[in-house]
């Protein structure tokens, strides 16, 4: 069970936005949605062997307060470290928290 004191890492929450130009080109930019406090823990089975190379799956689990609207594709940023949200489990939302599986970029 998560307690407020477990949320000990200040991170920035970023939402992906698709920007389309008049010529049909599109890009994804990330909008800063503000600071959140997160409990970050290594995920078990964080990698797998694919075609003789190690491929990342989920490197960490992140727990934060419910109500941020976080979804797959969003990012959690801590300094130079960026964690891409792969999945969100909001089943424990009644407790006031959501848990995300995240992958650290560049890892």
N, CA, C and O atoms as a printed pandas DataFrame, in Angstrom:
     atom_number atom_name residue_name chain_id  residue_number  x_coord  y_coord  z_coord
0              1         N          UNK        A               1    0.843   -1.182    0.000
1              2        CA          UNK        A               1    0.000    0.000    0.000
2              3         C          UNK        A               1    0.886    1.243    0.000
3              4         O          UNK        A               1    1.830    1.339    0.785
4              5         N          UNK        A               2    0.582    2.181   -0.872
5              6        CA          UNK        A               2    1.362    3.407   -0.985
6              7         C          UNK        A               2    0.881    4.436    0.019
7              8         O          UNK        A               2   -0.317    4.595    0.253
8              9         N          UNK        A               3    1.849    5.135    0.610
9             10        CA          UNK        A               3    1.535    6.244    1.508
10            11         C          UNK        A               3    2.108    7.512    0.903
11            12         O          UNK        A               3    3.037    7.452    0.097
12            13         N          UNK        A               4    1.567    8.651    1.281
13            14        CA          UNK        A               4    2.030    9.924    0.748
14            15         C          UNK        A               4    3.524   10.102    0.947
15            16         O          UNK        A               4    4.185   10.686    0.088
16            17         N          UNK        A               5    4.081    9.614    2.058
17            18        CA          UNK        A               5    5.507    9.742    2.318
18            19         C          UNK        A               5    6.375    8.930    1.368
19            20         O          UNK        A               5    7.574    9.186    1.256
20            21         N          UNK        A               6    5.778    7.940    0.674
21            22        CA          UNK        A               6    6.528    7.127   -0.287
22            23         C          UNK        A               6    6.799    7.891   -1.582
23            24         O          UNK        A               6    7.715    7.548   -2.329
24            25         N          UNK        A               7    6.008    8.917   -1.843
25            26        CA          UNK        A               7    6.164    9.713   -3.067
26            27         C          UNK        A               7    7.281   10.727   -2.833
27            28         O          UNK        A               7    7.023   11.889   -2.517
28            29         N          UNK        A               8    8.524   10.272   -2.991
29            30        CA          UNK        A               8    9.669   11.064   -2.565
30            31         C          UNK        A               8   10.501   11.667   -3.689
31            32         O          UNK        A               8   11.511   12.318   -3.417
32            33         N          UNK        A               9   10.103   11.468   -4.951
33            34        CA          UNK        A               9   10.887   11.978   -6.074
34            35         C          UNK        A               9   10.102   13.047   -6.819
35            36         O          UNK        A               9    9.073   12.741   -7.422
36            37         N          UNK        A              10   10.561   14.291   -6.792
37            38        CA          UNK        A              10    9.900   15.310   -7.606
38            39         C          UNK        A              10   10.270   15.117   -9.077
39            40         O          UNK        A              10   11.449   15.046   -9.426
40            41         N          UNK        A              11    9.255   15.035   -9.930
41            42        CA          UNK        A              11    9.472   14.850  -11.364
42            43         C          UNK        A              11    8.538   15.793  -12.119
43            44         O          UNK        A              11    7.572   16.304  -11.551
44            45         N          UNK        A              12    8.826   16.018  -13.390
45            46        CA          UNK        A              12    7.956   16.801  -14.258
46            47         C          UNK        A              12    7.121   15.818  -15.071
47            48         O          UNK        A              12    7.632   14.808  -15.556
48            49         N          UNK        A              13    5.839   16.119  -15.214
49            50        CA          UNK        A              13    4.925   15.302  -15.997
50            51         C          UNK        A              13    4.733   15.986  -17.346
51            52         O          UNK        A              13    4.408   17.172  -17.403
52            53         N          UNK        A              14    4.936   15.235  -18.441
53            54        CA          UNK        A              14    4.809   15.803  -19.778
54            55         C          UNK        A              14    3.798   15.022  -20.610
55            56         O          UNK        A              14    3.821   13.792  -20.656
56            57         N          UNK        A              15    2.908   15.768  -21.266
57            58        CA          UNK        A              15    1.857   15.183  -22.117
58            59         C          UNK        A              15    2.276   15.306  -23.582
59            60         O          UNK        A              15    2.738   16.371  -23.991
60            61         N          UNK        A              16    2.129   14.242  -24.388
61            62        CA          UNK        A              16    2.461   14.343  -25.812
62            63         C          UNK        A              16    1.354   15.076  -26.572
63            64         O          UNK        A              16    0.167   14.848  -26.340
64            65         N          UNK        A              17    1.761   15.950  -27.472
65            66        CA          UNK        A              17    0.823   16.658  -28.348
66            67         C          UNK        A              17    1.301   16.519  -29.782
67            68         O          UNK        A              17    2.480   16.716  -30.076
68            69         N          UNK        A              18    0.386   16.181  -30.666
69            70        CA          UNK        A              18    0.716   16.049  -32.094
70            71         C          UNK        A              18    0.490   17.398  -32.757
71            72         O          UNK        A              18   -0.601   17.963  -32.693
72            73         N          UNK        A              19    1.538   17.901  -33.392
73            74        CA          UNK        A              19    1.467   19.174  -34.100
74            75         C          UNK        A              19    1.553   18.884  -35.593
75            76         O          UNK        A              19    2.503   18.249  -36.053
76            77         N          UNK        A              20    0.553   19.352  -36.354
77            78        CA          UNK        A              20    0.538   19.130  -37.796
78            79         C          UNK        A              20    0.743   20.456  -38.523
79            80         O          UNK        A              20    0.100   21.459  -38.213
80            81         N          UNK        A              21    1.653   20.440  -39.496
81            82        CA          UNK        A              21    1.910   21.617  -40.321
82            83         C          UNK        A              21    0.967   21.596  -41.522
83            84         O          UNK        A              21    0.363   20.568  -41.827
84            85         N          UNK        A              22    0.844   22.723  -42.193
85            86        CA          UNK        A              22   -0.066   22.812  -43.338
86            87         C          UNK        A              22    0.393   21.943  -44.505
87            88         O          UNK        A              22   -0.413   21.595  -45.368
88            89         N          UNK        A              23    1.684   21.587  -44.543
89            90        CA          UNK        A              23    2.188   20.738  -45.635
90            91         C          UNK        A              23    2.004   19.249  -45.350
91            92         O          UNK        A              23    2.450   18.412  -46.135
92            93         N          UNK        A              24    1.357   18.913  -44.245
93            94        CA          UNK        A              24    1.070   17.522  -43.925
94            95         C          UNK        A              24    2.065   16.870  -42.985
95            96         O          UNK        A              24    1.818   15.766  -42.500
96            97         N          UNK        A              25    3.186   17.528  -42.715
97            98        CA          UNK        A              25    4.149   16.966  -41.773
98            99         C          UNK        A              25    3.606   17.068  -40.360
99           100         O          UNK        A              25    2.855   17.985  -40.029
100          101         N          UNK        A              26    3.997   16.116  -39.538
101          102        CA          UNK        A              26    3.540   16.105  -38.144
102          103         C          UNK        A              26    4.704   15.742  -37.248
103          104         O          UNK        A              26    5.627   15.037  -37.655
104          105         N          UNK        A              27    4.648   16.234  -36.023
105          106        CA          UNK        A              27    5.648   15.871  -35.031
106          107         C          UNK        A              27    4.981   15.835  -33.661
107          108         O          UNK        A              27    3.925   16.429  -33.441
108          109         N          UNK        A              28    5.624   15.128  -32.762
109          110        CA          UNK        A              28    5.132   15.043  -31.391
110          111         C          UNK        A              28    5.998   15.963  -30.530
111          112         O          UNK        A              28    7.225   15.857  -30.528
112          113         N          UNK        A              29    5.349   16.853  -29.809
113          114        CA          UNK        A              29    6.040   17.704  -28.844
114          115         C          UNK        A              29    5.448   17.389  -27.475
115          116         O          UNK        A              29    4.312   16.925  -27.375
116          117         N          UNK        A              30    6.215   17.640  -26.432
117          118        CA          UNK        A              30    5.751   17.331  -25.084
118          119         C          UNK        A              30    5.497   18.623  -24.326
119          120         O          UNK        A              30    6.349   19.511  -24.276
120          121         N          UNK        A              31    4.311   18.713  -23.737
121          122        CA          UNK        A              31    3.885   19.876  -22.964
122          123         C          UNK        A              31    4.051   19.576  -21.481
123          124         O          UNK        A              31    3.571   18.555  -20.989
124          125         N          UNK        A              32    4.727   20.462  -20.779
125          126        CA          UNK        A              32    4.946   20.306  -19.346
126          127         C          UNK        A              32    3.621   20.520  -18.615
127          128         O          UNK        A              32    3.007   21.582  -18.720
128          129         N          UNK        A              33    3.190   19.499  -17.873
129          130        CA          UNK        A              33    1.929   19.564  -17.145
130          131         C          UNK        A              33    2.135   19.884  -15.666
131          132         O          UNK        A              33    1.175   19.936  -14.898
132          133         N          UNK        A              34    3.399   20.100  -15.268
133          134        CA          UNK        A              34    3.666   20.477  -13.890
134          135         C          UNK        A              34    4.425   19.419  -13.120
135          136         O          UNK        A              34    4.746   18.349  -13.637
136          137         N          UNK        A              35    4.700   19.744  -11.878
137          138        CA          UNK        A              35    5.468   18.853  -11.003
138          139         C          UNK        A              35    4.556   17.831  -10.339
139          140         O          UNK        A              35    3.415   18.130   -9.987
140          141         N          UNK        A              36    5.077   16.624  -10.176
141          142        CA          UNK        A              36    4.400   15.558   -9.442
142          143         C          UNK        A              36    5.439   14.882   -8.561
143          144         O          UNK        A              36    6.633   14.917   -8.856
144          145         N          UNK        A              37    4.982   14.274   -7.491
145          146        CA          UNK        A              37    5.862   13.485   -6.638
146          147         C          UNK        A              37    5.588   12.020   -6.923
147          148         O          UNK        A              37    4.435   11.593   -6.985
148          149         N          UNK        A              38    6.662   11.249   -7.098
149          150        CA          UNK        A              38    6.572    9.880   -7.590
150          151         C          UNK        A              38    7.361    8.934   -6.688
151          152         O          UNK        A              38    8.423    9.292   -6.178
152          153         N          UNK        A              39    6.839    7.738   -6.498
153          154        CA          UNK        A              39    7.599    6.638   -5.906
154          155         C          UNK        A              39    8.063    5.789   -7.077
155          156         O          UNK        A              39    7.247    5.175   -7.764
156          157         N          UNK        A              40    9.376    5.749   -7.310
157          158        CA          UNK        A              40    9.953    5.042   -8.452
158          159         C          UNK        A              40   10.684    3.802   -7.960
159          160         O          UNK        A              40   11.494    3.881   -7.037
160          161         N          UNK        A              41   10.400    2.656   -8.575
161          162        CA          UNK        A              41   11.031    1.399   -8.176
162          163         C          UNK        A              41   11.399    0.605   -9.416
163          164         O          UNK        A              41   10.671    0.650  -10.408
164          165         N          UNK        A              42   12.513   -0.123   -9.387
165          166        CA          UNK        A              42   12.868   -0.973  -10.530
166          167         C          UNK        A              42   11.786   -2.021  -10.767
167          168         O          UNK        A              42   11.231   -2.585   -9.824
168          169         N          UNK        A              43   11.499   -2.268  -12.024
169          170        CA          UNK        A              43   10.518   -3.300  -12.375
170          171         C          UNK        A              43   11.230   -4.632  -12.504
171          172         O          UNK        A              43   12.387   -4.682  -12.921
172          173         N          UNK        A              44   10.558   -5.696  -12.154
173          174        CA          UNK        A              44   11.148   -7.017  -12.347
174          175         C          UNK        A              44   11.024   -7.382  -13.823
175          176         O          UNK        A              44   10.140   -6.887  -14.522
176          177         N          UNK        A              45   11.903   -8.238  -14.283
177          178        CA          UNK        A              45   11.903   -8.664  -15.688
178          179         C          UNK        A              45   11.928   -7.467  -16.629
179          180         O          UNK        A              45   11.095   -7.365  -17.529
180          181         N          UNK        A              46   12.878   -6.567  -16.425
181          182        CA          UNK        A              46   12.930   -5.324  -17.160
182          183         C          UNK        A              46   13.545   -5.451  -18.543
183          184         O          UNK        A              46   13.559   -4.474  -19.292
184          185         N          UNK        A              47   14.049   -6.612  -18.904
185          186        CA          UNK        A              47   14.609   -6.740  -20.241
186          187         C          UNK        A              47   14.393   -8.138  -20.773
187          188         O          UNK        A              47   14.094   -9.070  -20.027
188          189         N          UNK        A              48   14.551   -8.266  -22.089
189          190        CA          UNK        A              48   14.389   -9.570  -22.713
190          191         C          UNK        A              48   15.386   -9.687  -23.863
191          192         O          UNK        A              48   15.905   -8.687  -24.359
192          193         N          UNK        A              49   15.639  -10.905  -24.270
193          194        CA          UNK        A              49   16.563  -11.179  -25.361
194          195         C          UNK        A              49   15.761  -11.219  -26.655
195          196         O          UNK        A              49   14.826  -12.011  -26.775
196          197         N          UNK        A              50   16.115  -10.370  -27.633
197          198        CA          UNK        A              50   15.438  -10.345  -28.921
198          199         C          UNK        A              50   16.506  -10.359  -30.010
199          200         O          UNK        A              50   17.325   -9.443  -30.095
200          201         N          UNK        A              51   16.496  -11.399  -30.841
201          202        CA          UNK        A              51   17.466  -11.519  -31.934
202          203         C          UNK        A              51   18.891  -11.260  -31.462
203          204         O          UNK        A              51   19.618  -10.461  -32.053
204          205         N          UNK        A              52   19.274  -11.932  -30.409
205          206        CA          UNK        A              52   20.611  -11.873  -29.843
206          207         C          UNK        A              52   21.009  -10.508  -29.299
207          208         O          UNK        A              52   22.198  -10.207  -29.196
208          209         N          UNK        A              53   20.041   -9.689  -28.955
209          210        CA          UNK        A              53   20.347   -8.416  -28.292
210          211         C          UNK        A              53   19.340   -8.200  -27.172
211          212         O          UNK        A              53   18.233   -8.739  -27.199
212          213         N          UNK        A              54   19.739   -7.409  -26.193
213          214        CA          UNK        A              54   18.856   -7.122  -25.073
214          215         C          UNK        A              54   17.940   -5.976  -25.465
215          216         O          UNK        A              54   18.406   -4.944  -25.948
216          217         N          UNK        A              55   16.644   -6.151  -25.262
217          218        CA          UNK        A              55   15.652   -5.143  -25.610
218          219         C          UNK        A              55   14.896   -4.748  -24.354
219          220         O          UNK        A              55   14.459   -5.612  -23.594
220          221         N          UNK        A              56   14.738   -3.454  -24.130
221          222        CA          UNK        A              56   14.040   -2.977  -22.946
222          223         C          UNK        A              56   12.549   -3.218  -23.018
223          224         O          UNK        A              56   11.950   -3.176  -24.092
224          225         N          UNK        A              57   11.971   -3.465  -21.890
225          226        CA          UNK        A              57   10.518   -3.614  -21.802
226          227         C          UNK        A              57   10.035   -2.552  -20.831
227          228         O          UNK        A              57    9.723   -1.442  -21.264
228          229         N          UNK        A              58    9.961   -2.830  -19.582
229          230        CA          UNK        A              58    9.616   -1.835  -18.561
230          231         C          UNK        A              58   10.769   -1.816  -17.569
231          232         O          UNK        A              58   11.092   -2.838  -16.964
232          233         N          UNK        A              59   11.382   -0.667  -17.405
233          234        CA          UNK        A              59   12.538   -0.600  -16.518
234          235         C          UNK        A              59   12.157   -0.259  -15.080
235          236         O          UNK        A              59   12.882   -0.605  -14.147
236          237         N          UNK        A              60   11.015    0.423  -14.897
237          238        CA          UNK        A              60   10.603    0.855  -13.562
238          239         C          UNK        A              60    9.085    0.851  -13.443
239          240         O          UNK        A              60    8.366    0.813  -14.441
240          241         N          UNK        A              61    8.621    0.891  -12.212
241          242        CA          UNK        A              61    7.216    1.197  -11.955
242          243         C          UNK        A              61    7.205    2.523  -11.208
243          244         O          UNK        A              61    8.065    2.785  -10.368
244          245         N          UNK        A              62    6.233    3.341  -11.523
245          246        CA          UNK        A              62    6.112    4.667  -10.916
246          247         C          UNK        A              62    4.717    4.808  -10.339
247          248         O          UNK        A              62    3.728    4.536  -11.020
248          249         N          UNK        A              63    4.634    5.228   -9.097
249          250        CA          UNK        A              63    3.351    5.455   -8.439
250          251         C          UNK        A              63    3.216    6.935   -8.150
251          252         O          UNK        A              63    4.138    7.563   -7.628
252          253         N          UNK        A              64    2.059    7.494   -8.491
253          254        CA          UNK        A              64    1.795    8.901   -8.219
254          255         C          UNK        A              64    0.327    9.080   -7.867
255          256         O          UNK        A              64   -0.482    8.169   -8.042
256          257         N          UNK        A              65   -0.001   10.238   -7.379
257          258        CA          UNK        A              65   -1.392   10.517   -6.994
258          259         C          UNK        A              65   -2.293   10.472   -8.218
259          260         O          UNK        A              65   -1.896   10.890   -9.305
260          261         N          UNK        A              66   -3.503    9.965   -8.039
261          262        CA          UNK        A              66   -4.494    9.933   -9.106
262          263         C          UNK        A              66   -4.955   11.354   -9.408
263          264         O          UNK        A              66   -4.841   12.254   -8.576
264          265         N          UNK        A              67   -5.477   11.531  -10.614
265          266        CA          UNK        A              67   -6.044   12.829  -10.969
266          267         C          UNK        A              67   -5.209   13.638  -11.931
267          268         O          UNK        A              67   -5.610   14.735  -12.320
268          269         N          UNK        A              68   -4.051   13.123  -12.329
269          270        CA          UNK        A              68   -3.195   13.860  -13.256
270          271         C          UNK        A              68   -3.621   13.651  -14.698
271          272         O          UNK        A              68   -3.254   14.440  -15.569
272          273         N          UNK        A              69   -4.391   12.599  -14.968
273          274        CA          UNK        A              69   -4.785   12.282  -16.340
274          275         C          UNK        A              69   -3.729   11.513  -17.096
275          276         O          UNK        A              69   -3.861   11.311  -18.303
276          277         N          UNK        A              70   -2.682   11.078  -16.414
277          278        CA          UNK        A              70   -1.565   10.384  -17.060
278          279         C          UNK        A              70   -2.049    9.176  -17.844
279          280         O          UNK        A              70   -2.955    8.463  -17.413
280          281         N          UNK        A              71   -1.427    8.950  -19.015
281          282        CA          UNK        A              71   -1.797    7.841  -19.893
282          283         C          UNK        A              71   -0.542    7.358  -20.621
283          284         O          UNK        A              71    0.512    7.991  -20.552
284          285         N          UNK        A              72   -0.670    6.242  -21.310
285          286        CA          UNK        A              72    0.441    5.726  -22.102
286          287         C          UNK        A              72    0.920    6.774  -23.086
287          288         O          UNK        A              72    0.115    7.482  -23.691
288          289         N          UNK        A              73    2.238    6.873  -23.248
289          290        CA          UNK        A              73    2.823    7.856  -24.154
290          291         C          UNK        A              73    3.292    9.117  -23.456
291          292         O          UNK        A              73    4.117    9.854  -23.997
292          293         N          UNK        A              74    2.776    9.377  -22.253
293          294        CA          UNK        A              74    3.230   10.542  -21.489
294          295         C          UNK        A              74    4.647   10.271  -21.004
295          296         O          UNK        A              74    5.164    9.166  -21.175
296          297         N          UNK        A              75    5.274   11.271  -20.401
297          298        CA          UNK        A              75    6.626   11.097  -19.874
298          299         C          UNK        A              75    6.729   11.660  -18.467
299          300         O          UNK        A              75    6.038   12.611  -18.100
300          301         N          UNK        A              76    7.610   11.045  -17.692
301          302        CA          UNK        A              76    8.031   11.572  -16.394
302          303         C          UNK        A              76    9.503   11.938  -16.553
303          304         O          UNK        A              76   10.297   11.130  -17.033
304          305         N          UNK        A              77    9.867   13.155  -16.150
305          306        CA          UNK        A              77   11.225   13.650  -16.356
306          307         C          UNK        A              77   11.821   14.057  -15.021
307          308         O          UNK        A              77   11.204   14.770  -14.230
308          309         N          UNK        A              78   13.061   13.574  -14.791
309          310        CA          UNK        A              78   13.800   13.906  -13.584
310          311         C          UNK        A              78   15.195   14.337  -14.029
311          312         O          UNK        A              78   16.053   13.489  -14.274
312          313         N          UNK        A              79   15.428   15.633  -14.137
313          314        CA          UNK        A              79   16.710   16.130  -14.631
314          315         C          UNK        A              79   16.923   15.660  -16.056
315          316         O          UNK        A              79   16.108   15.939  -16.935
316          317         N          UNK        A              80   18.030   14.938  -16.291
317          318        CA          UNK        A              80   18.330   14.420  -17.623
318          319         C          UNK        A              80   17.682   13.062  -17.883
319          320         O          UNK        A              80   17.731   12.563  -19.007
320          321         N          UNK        A              81   17.077   12.458  -16.865
321          322        CA          UNK        A              81   16.441   11.155  -17.017
322          323         C          UNK        A              81   14.999   11.324  -17.493
323          324         O          UNK        A              81   14.241   12.131  -16.954
324          325         N          UNK        A              82   14.634   10.541  -18.518
325          326        CA          UNK        A              82   13.291   10.591  -19.089
326          327         C          UNK        A              82   12.707    9.188  -19.046
327          328         O          UNK        A              82   13.339    8.230  -19.489
328          329         N          UNK        A              83   11.496    9.073  -18.511
329          330        CA          UNK        A              83   10.794    7.804  -18.398
330          331         C          UNK        A              83    9.520    7.876  -19.223
331          332         O          UNK        A              83    8.640    8.689  -18.941
332          333         N          UNK        A              84    9.417    7.024  -20.245
333          334        CA          UNK        A              84    8.228    6.977  -21.100
334          335         C          UNK        A              84    7.211    6.044  -20.476
335          336         O          UNK        A              84    7.538    4.914  -20.114
336          337         N          UNK        A              85    5.972    6.515  -20.348
337          338        CA          UNK        A              85    4.902    5.714  -19.741
338          339         C          UNK        A              85    4.404    4.693  -20.766
339          340         O          UNK        A              85    3.939    5.054  -21.847
340          341         N          UNK        A              86    4.511    3.415  -20.404
341          342        CA          UNK        A              86    4.051    2.330  -21.268
342          343         C          UNK        A              86    2.609    1.945  -20.971
343          344         O          UNK        A              86    1.833    1.686  -21.891
344          345         N          UNK        A              87    2.247    1.906  -19.703
345          346        CA          UNK        A              87    0.902    1.496  -19.293
346          347         C          UNK        A              87    0.578    2.108  -17.943
347          348         O          UNK        A              87    1.465    2.368  -17.131
348          349         N          UNK        A              88   -0.717    2.334  -17.716
349          350        CA          UNK        A              88   -1.186    2.911  -16.454
350          351         C          UNK        A              88   -2.225    1.984  -15.856
351          352         O          UNK        A              88   -3.184    1.592  -16.521
352          353         N          UNK        A              89   -2.022    1.637  -14.589
353          354        CA          UNK        A              89   -2.992    0.825  -13.851
354          355         C          UNK        A              89   -3.694    1.739  -12.868
355          356         O          UNK        A              89   -3.135    2.104  -11.833
356          357         N          UNK        A              90   -4.922    2.107  -13.198
357          358        CA          UNK        A              90   -5.648    3.004  -12.300
358          359         C          UNK        A              90   -6.661    2.249  -11.442
359          360         O          UNK        A              90   -7.539    2.863  -10.835
360          361         N          UNK        A              91   -6.544    0.914  -11.388
361          362        CA          UNK        A              91   -7.450    0.124  -10.550
362          363         C          UNK        A              91   -7.410    0.575   -9.094
363          364         O          UNK        A              91   -8.458    0.647   -8.452
364          365         N          UNK        A              92   -6.223    0.883   -8.551
365          366        CA          UNK        A              92   -6.210    1.326   -7.152
366          367         C          UNK        A              92   -6.566    2.805   -6.984
367          368         O          UNK        A              92   -6.249    3.402   -5.955
368          369         N          UNK        A              93   -7.223    3.404   -7.990
369          370        CA          UNK        A              93   -7.560    4.823   -7.945
370          371         C          UNK        A              93   -8.343    5.194   -6.695
371          372         O          UNK        A              93   -8.194    6.297   -6.170
372          373         N          UNK        A              94   -9.177    4.278   -6.219
373          374        CA          UNK        A              94   -9.947    4.554   -5.001
374          375         C          UNK        A              94   -9.036    4.864   -3.829
375          376         O          UNK        A              94   -9.435    5.562   -2.897
376          377         N          UNK        A              95   -7.806    4.347   -3.869
377          378        CA          UNK        A              95   -6.847    4.639   -2.800
378          379         C          UNK        A              95   -6.198    6.000   -3.008
379          380         O          UNK        A              95   -5.507    6.500   -2.121
380          381         N          UNK        A              96   -6.418    6.611   -4.194
381          382        CA          UNK        A              96   -5.855    7.928   -4.478
382          383         C          UNK        A              96   -4.562    7.892   -5.262
383          384         O          UNK        A              96   -3.913    8.925   -5.427
384          385         N          UNK        A              97   -4.168    6.711   -5.757
385          386        CA          UNK        A              97   -2.901    6.569   -6.467
386          387         C          UNK        A              97   -3.084    5.803   -7.770
387          388         O          UNK        A              97   -4.035    5.035   -7.912
388          389         N          UNK        A              98   -2.176    6.010   -8.723
389          390        CA          UNK        A              98   -2.099    5.208   -9.938
390          391         C          UNK        A              98   -0.664    4.689  -10.045
391          392         O          UNK        A              98    0.278    5.336   -9.588
392          393         N          UNK        A              99   -0.514    3.512  -10.655
393          394        CA          UNK        A              99    0.799    2.928  -10.876
394          395         C          UNK        A              99    1.029    2.805  -12.376
395          396         O          UNK        A              99    0.148    2.370  -13.117
396          397         N          UNK        A             100    2.219    3.191  -12.812
397          398        CA          UNK        A             100    2.571    3.152  -14.234
398          399         C          UNK        A             100    3.771    2.249  -14.450
399          400         O          UNK        A             100    4.675    2.195  -13.617
400          401         N          UNK        A             101    3.776    1.543  -15.563
401          402        CA          UNK        A             101    4.987    0.871  -16.012
402          403         C          UNK        A             101    5.678    1.845  -16.947
403          404         O          UNK        A             101    5.073    2.349  -17.893
404          405         N          UNK        A             102    6.958    2.108  -16.675
405          406        CA          UNK        A             102    7.693    3.093  -17.466
406          407         C          UNK        A             102    8.996    2.483  -17.980
407          408         O          UNK        A             102    9.526    1.525  -17.416
408          409         N          UNK        A             103    9.493    3.071  -19.068
409          410        CA          UNK        A             103   10.770    2.653  -19.635
410          411         C          UNK        A             103   11.679    3.864  -19.664
411          412         O          UNK        A             103   11.319    4.909  -20.204
412          413         N          UNK        A             104   12.862    3.720  -19.079
413          414        CA          UNK        A             104   13.809    4.827  -19.081
414          415         C          UNK        A             104   14.417    4.938  -20.481
415          416         O          UNK        A             104   14.991    3.977  -20.994
416          417         N          UNK        A             105   14.287    6.117  -21.091
417          418        CA          UNK        A             105   14.813    6.327  -22.428
418          419         C          UNK        A             105   16.330    6.384  -22.387
419          420         O          UNK        A             105   16.918    6.898  -21.435
420          421         N          UNK        A             106   16.961    5.848  -23.433
421          422        CA          UNK        A             106   18.408    5.864  -23.529
422          423         C          UNK        A             106   19.090    4.856  -22.639
423          424         O          UNK        A             106   20.309    4.896  -22.469
424          425         N          UNK        A             107   18.329    3.968  -22.080
425          426        CA          UNK        A             107   18.897    2.958  -21.181
426          427         C          UNK        A             107   19.238    1.711  -21.928
427          428         O          UNK        A             107   19.727    0.750  -21.334
